[in-house]
Amino acid sequence: MPDQTDKQPSPDPPLFTQPAPPIPGDDPTPDDRLVAMIGDHRQGEEIRKLTEYFKLYETAKERARAEIEAEKYAADLEALDARSRDLTAFIDEAPPGLRYDVGELLPAEGNFTLVAAKKTGKTSTVIELIRAYADGSPFLGRFPITGGPQNVSLCDYEMGDDQLREWMRRAGIQNTDRVHILPLRGHHLSLRTPGAREWVVQWLRDREIGLWILDPAHRAATGFTTKGDPNDPVQEFTETLEQIKRAAGVRNIGLPIHTGHSGDDARGASRWGDWPDAIWKLTKDKNGRRTLSAEGRDVDLAETPVHRDPETRRLTVSAFDTASGSTYQGPSVAERVLGWLRDNPDDHPTQRRMAGLLGVRRESVADAVEELEQARPPRIVVRRGPRNSHPLWLPEHVTAEESAQREAAQPRQAELDE
């Protein structure tokens, strides 16, 4: 018998069989050519159908995207049409002369950056500006808020709640209901996301914010950082702020910014200097003396000494050296009292409250009131108010009040006569 151990197992059949190679000189038959043509035709038809489908699909996507963009920006395009006018109409829209929202420092509807090194007094300066806007008092006791009292929003990324609360309490703001605080230290709010932008627009609009401060700028720009040119995210961030400002009806935006190692310019991208209408610079020398300067479009303020009251911690500007070397003392306390009463005809503060509004001592206001009362004719009237108070009035406001009271009394008198 044959030896079974020498017998090898037969190999498994291949999974895929290869067609037999053509026999040399053996041409395909007409039937073979016909089958090949039918296969190519069917394959070509499928390819053409798929091609047409994908063409229609891509066309539909582009058309849908265009329609969505058109609907999204329809209001913006209509607004552009409304803003287009010839130079004659543009000039006639407002009387001649520059307008400022913060006298000498910030043009109307402008934005600013406050550039300062750490521990220079940046936060204190921001709080002074918040007080000025909320109460309608001059900023640093010198620069008028031309729009009177306005609502202010502070998005603070830097201080803890307890410390921020105490600093704001010490500020002595009268109209605290006009100040809206959003403490964001330890919280994430990226204005790059559509949801966050929509929320912020609604939040600002509901509170009718006039001044929006984001402190500090580099933390407010969270989410805009890239690994490339640092100027690109800054440009995107500031353009986003402009869009939010317009949508929410905000008048001014302020960005406090830390300086770099040189202590002269904003830290990081150079585009921080391109965006604002005014750049405010706060410095402090080795002796603790602070100065404020400003530059920008129609803004040119030489270095100005800023004084800090150790008792009240208030910052004020009482005098500053101009570029020519002369000293400008600013308006007198009497002129500032009159100016405040003119800008706020329905508000009649006492001398104590006026001192707080102007950031000066009560004695200075008392001397100014006495000077104005003794003028001929008197330029101020001290009336008797509730709870033995003595509010300050302008003579023309007293006349208008008395006239209104007489007109209101006439119908009542006519009813009595009947």
Secondary structure, DSSP 8 states (H G I E B T S, - for coil): ---GGG--------SS-------TT----HHHHHHHHHHHHHHHHHHHHHHHHHHHHHHHHHHHHHHHHHHHTHHHHHHHHHH---HHHHHHTS-SS--EEETTTEETT-EEEEEE-TTSSHHHHHHHHHHHHHHT--BTTTB-BTT-S-EEEEEESSS-HHHHHHHHHHTT-S-GGGEEEEE-TT----TTSHHHHHHHHHHHHHTTEEEEEEESHHHHTTT---SS-THHHHHHHHHHHHHHHHHHT--EEEEEEEB-TTSSSBSS-GGGGTS-SEEEEEEE-TT--EEEEEEETTEEEEEEEEEE-TTT--EE---EE-TTS-EE--S-HHHHHHHHHHH-TT----HHHHHHHHTS-HHHHHHHHHHHHHSSS-S-EE---GGG---EE-HHHHHHHHHHHHHHHHHHHHHHH-
